[in-house]
Amino acid sequence: MSDALANDKTHLSEVSRSGATTVAGGTIRSTVLPRVEWEGPHPRVKPSERHRFEELGLLGEGGMGEVVLAKDHDIERNVALKRLPENCDLGRVLRFVEEIRTVGQLEHPNIVPVHDVGVDSSGRYYFVMKHLRGETLESIIERLKAGDDAAHARFTMPVRIQIVLSVLNALAYAHQQGFIHRDLKPANIMIGPYGEVTVMDWGLAKRIRTPEKSEIPVIPSSARTVLQTQVGAVMGTPLYMSPEQARGEVDKLDERSDLYALGVVFHEFLHHEHYLEDRTELKAVLEGVQTVQPPIHVATLKAARYQVPAELDWFVARATRKNVNERFQSVTEMTDGLQRIIRGECRVQCQRTLVKRVVGEAGKFADQRPMATIVATTVAVALFVAAIVNLAMTLLR
């Protein structure tokens, strides 16, 4: 824990034990920029004394706090304001502070930026971040599952691959900075109206291969959503946990745990439902995370009725191996795998990928040696016609 956070701990502990619902002295942020008024042809600058952030509505809420849409009257833009719940305990405060400082260190186009921090009039900590427009991947998957024509037209397979590549780009940066997300899921991925991809909610992020801070107490929550406890238990969203995360091996988690979660997300994006969708009890979900592999619908050529390209199913299968050493070992390796698929360099792993590989290689040969391709094709057609003629003559005798 940082020195600043450690120094705050004594005060926060006293607040938590007292049962108070606020953790700091309440303050009201006011605007600092003046307003400009015109008197005839002459502009005049006058001080502005209104509240800086005007709340416009609730965007979302959960165990770690709520996010509201607010108008920043200084900069004249809408922002998202995330703050602690009213009845916060020490654990929530510490986790909230960690989230602010983690996201504050991650300056990347695919990660939501933090603009400011403060304390509201009721004494609740908050931080200000960019207001993201668009919809979550969770919402998109629901529309795809419902057969929404507009969703299917927009989110074609190439577009879905590009979205996953953007998430990998965000993870590459975070991992390079020494952080893992630990709660990657469709609800935490926002897709903007122009295709922007943003990874959100870094509240469970931690330093790679470091123990969980024992000072952060248990934070009870919903069994089906977020379980947040200490070392030796689970922390994250059960349906998207890696097996090692589900076992509570917090101090051993590394980049490959995030890559597993992204593999599960990608499978759901491809097939429009989670592979453990039929499991409703927490125990059954955690058991499935440990033992059930996302299905591959590409065993034979008959499986061509599935719209998901076979090579993508095999890609997901590798990303979600239960044995951590059998998965993609880094963001770079996983990204390279997707890039090869884009280039048509799929590995031969079933009948469908064999056909695609042969066709792909034939296409490359045609591009590199067009004259030889024309000659070879002409000869092949001639031989085929000769064979047909020979067969016909044989049958007529």
C-alpha positions, 0 to 999 in steps of 0.5 A: 500500500502507498504511504499516502493510503497508509496514512489515511488508514487510521482516520478511515478506520475510525470512521468505519468503526463509528458507523458514519456514512461519510468519510471526509468533510463535505465540500461543494466544488464551485466553478473557477472560470468566469462567465463572459457577458456582453454589454453592447459591443463590449465584453465583460468578465464576471465571476461565476459562483455556481456548482461545478458539477450538476448531476443529470441522472444515474448511469449505473450502480453496483457494490463499489459505488454509483456512476452519475452523468453530470454537467461540468459547468467550467468546461461545458461538457458532460462527464461521468462521476463515480462515487462511493455509496452512502453506507461505505465501509473501510474496504470500499474506501480503500478499494476505491482509492486504489481504483482511482490511482490505478486508472490514473496511471493508465493513459491509453486510448482504450482505457477510460481516463480520470479527469479529477477527484473530490469529495461531494457535499455529503462527504463521499469521495468521487472521481470524474472521468470521461463520459463514454457514449455508446453501448456495452458489449453485454448489450450488443451480445443481447441484441445479437442473441435476439436476432437484431438485424442492425446489430448483425449488420454492424458487428460482422465477424471482421468487426468483432475481431477488431474489437477484440484486438482493441481490448488486447491493445488496452491489456498490452498497455496495462500489463506493460505498466504492471497491472492486470484487470481481473474483472474483464467481462462484456459489461466492462467493455464499451463500444462507441458510436464510431467504433471506439473501444474502451475497457472500463471498471478497473476497481479490481486491478492489481499489480501482477504477481503480488499478494492481495493487500490484507488490509482491505477487508471483505466486501460482501456482494452478489454471488452471481456478480462480483465476489470480493474477498482476500487471499485464498478466496475468489475475487472477480466475476465468477462466469469470467474468471480464470480457473486459477482466479476461481481457486483464489490463487490471487498472488499467482495471477498474471497476464494469462488470467486476463487473456483467459477472461477475454477468451471467454468474452470472445466466445460469448461474442461469437456465439451470443451466449455464455458457455455456462449459461445454464448454470445458476448456482455459484458452486456450479459456475465455479466448478464449470470454470474449472472443468468445462471447456467452451465447445468447438462446433467444427468437428466435421464439414457438416458443422459448416452450418455454424456461422462462426468461422472454425479458426475463431473457435479454435482460437478461443479454445486455446485462449481458454485452456484450463492449464495456464501453460497451454494458453496464449502466454502473452498479449503479443502472442494472442494478438499475433494469432488473431492477425494470422487469422485475418491474413488467412493463415489459419492452422489446420485443426479440422476439416473446415480449417483444412479447406480454408488453408488449401484455398488460402494457399492457392490464392497466394500462389495465384497472386505470386505466380499468375501465369503458372496459375493460369496454365495449371488451371487450364491443364486441370480443366482439360484433364477434368473434361477429358475424364468426363468424356472418357467416362461418357464414352465408356458408358455408351459402349 
